Amino acid sequence: MSKPSEQPREESPEAPNGPSRRAVLGVAGAVAGAAALGGVGGFAVGRASAENLTLNSYSFRGAHQSGIVTAQQDRLHFAAFDVTSNSRDDLIALLQQWTVAAETLMAGGELGGGAVGGAYQAPPDDTGEALGLPASGLTITFGFGPTLFTAADGTDRFGLASKRPAQLIDLPHFGGDMLDPAFTGGDLCIQACADDPQVAVHAIRNLSRIAFGTAAIRWAQLGFGRTSSTTKAQVTPRNLLGFKDGTRNLHAEDSGDISHFVWADAGDGQSWMAGGSYLVARRIQIRAEIWDRTSLKGQEDSIGRTKGSGAPLSGGNEFTEPDFAREGANGSPLIPTDSHVALSHPDANKGQRMLRRGYNFTDGSDSLGRLDAGLFFLAYVRDPRTQFVPIQNRLSSHDALTLEYLQTTGSALFAVPGGIAAGEYVGEALFA
Amino acid sequence: MNFRTTLATAALAAVGALVLSACVPNDSTDAAKIAVSAKDNACVVATATAPAGVITFTVTNDGSKVTEFELMAEDGLRIISELENLGPGITRDLVVRVPQGSYFATCKPGMVGDGVSTAFAVTASESTVAPNADREAQLATASDQYILYVKDQVQTLVAKTAEFVAAYKAGDYDTARGLYADARVHWERIEPVAESFGDLDPKTDAREADVAEGEPWTGWHAIEKDLWPPAEGSGFTDAQRVALADGLTANIGTLSDEVNAGDFTLNASQIGNGAQGLLDEVAASKVTGEEETWSHTDLWDFQANIEGASVAFGVLRDVVNESNPDLVKTLDTRFADLNALLAKYGSIDEGFVLYTTLTPEQVRELSNAVDALSEPLSQLTAAAVS
């Protein structure tokens, strides 16, 4: 069995493979690495025409899981699961079945006997809503929550407690968090991203169907638009505050930074996590009506950037480095010290950075008619203890935006194991 | 351009083996599908032979009439398996387990007469398939056993309903409330059978919300509301109460007449689908606590549905154990898990707690166990008949 390190894929931008699902299956990932180096093709103009985007498919196997440095797709269906069985064998069998199914789904194939091809007296193996749709750039990314290793009551259900990475902490309570248990935690997670929401939903629906009896969905979140760019070629999208988001995000092309800030290393403590990462998921509700009544000056001061171009208030264009020392006429910094940019900038956080991969969401309106919407924050980091937690602590105690307009209602942390080599199932090294 | 086509590659055969552990086993003998073109004057089978095991015929009606495809035994009389009601232009799969032997593939344009046949040979293979005669005997036994069970449950249902109705009509509501859930157990165990007799099921078991405005509401649940009335009362007049009571007796009597009629029969498909139907009932209305809005005795119905499904599985067990032993093992485990969970809340003999006393976490746990059982149970029929 080949090891992940022998796979050709680099942490370079994952470019789409060719348009034909058959061809993709034919190469079986063997040339995926070469293809990955070939450029960013259809993604060059960000939200390009559907024809360009939806014909893409990515290889499931490689040195790292897909859906992390992959050029971020526009749609998300994220699901956290509770493992309902106490059997280690059941858990392994589920991961094996998910591996096979995910590879098929990402190639745009139908599961098992297909949506219409099985016995007439039996329910079809594939639910069928993706029939006729291309792979649509689907990526499926798996993660393991803290409770998989140590249950809430302290029991070691699957004999994994000694394998729990020190980085996979129980996230502390952050000021202002109003966590709903219905959107918090989980033993397992699946992030399904695609350019067609129907394809992402099809993936989660069928994977959860396979899990019945071993794992059940604890909570799920749909995201309808990306709020980050993970490659330099992508246009910076806007969040529901109306501001460009993720201007200074880590990009796949910055391979040195990606290695340093995103990918876990065998030397980080748990060798099974080599090539993996840690996924922070936070459901951040925006008090939209209140934000919308805020003056443009108030909004820009909260963010520290202009709403139009996204330039820092210290001047320049979107990609100009903010100058936190530059003062205005009254002697105070042009970028307020309690602005989001000032507090979250690497300069203020010992140089720490994260690979953000969040999505705008709305679940309709609440009982008072207010928009139930916000940012489903997803970030991949090498060590949440030094990257996410200190930054979030600063934001939740000083950030004008966070304090006045945001409320976090869901929160979870997952260990995302490294890439899956040929013949392996996801997370296999954990069970070795 | 159709992108999402089924890929009959080695890679996907592996998918089948892994993902579909609860399906017809993907042994090597069923890798290929055999195309059949059913024309008005010919039955063209792509290959004249296949190895014993699971065979899939992909039948396309290339004729102008509604057609039927049958795999017939060597005597040309006995039907091994068939596809009916295939409209012109329609393609459908027939999945069938076939032992070594000589057969006929027959297309019946217009679905009458002898049709057009072509010889089809099944050769020896490593796959072990029971001779058809054994299998048919097993299925016949399964059918007989299940019919006996249905008749037995209906007999008890008639007796317990009479007792319940008598107490209700006498105005002895305490006694009626005590008999309600226990009498319904015998209905809930075999409810899919009742559903097969026209509008007997809605007349007997409709909830208030099921009934359209202006339509009469009759049956168990109307009486339930009268026995456990809301603060403003159930709103029934004494004349309506008598009509409800007599109507319930009459409808249960009709059910009894139907299942004791000489032509009453249930085949393996109906039994298997009935088991699935019982679990669907649980998932749709019992686990949500919507079935017994007024009495909150949902757990009696819940347990009865599971028991009915378990009996249906039990009579098909031997047949399924040959076609898909893994499915039998999974179902055994999942039934046991769910029963153990239900036992935490009582039993039919001793009584259950009211559904309203369960916490959301306990309901979720029950729901997970129902999903865990329902998913493999949905494979039961196909495993029994193909």
Interface residues (C-beta under 8 A of the other chain):
Chain A: S20 R21 R22 L25 A28 D82 T84 Q96 Q97 V100 A101 T104 G108 G109 E110 L111 G112 G113 G114 G117 G118 A119 Y120 Q121 A122 P123 D125 A130 L131 G132 L133 P134 A135 R209 I210 F212 G213 T214 A216
Chain B: N2 F3 R4 T5 T6 L7 T9 A11 L12 A14 V15 G16 L18 V19 L20 S21 C23 V24 K33 L83 R92 D93 L94 V95 S269 G272 T330 R334 N368 A369 D371 A372 L373 S374 E375 P376 S378 Q379 T381 A382 A383 V385 S386
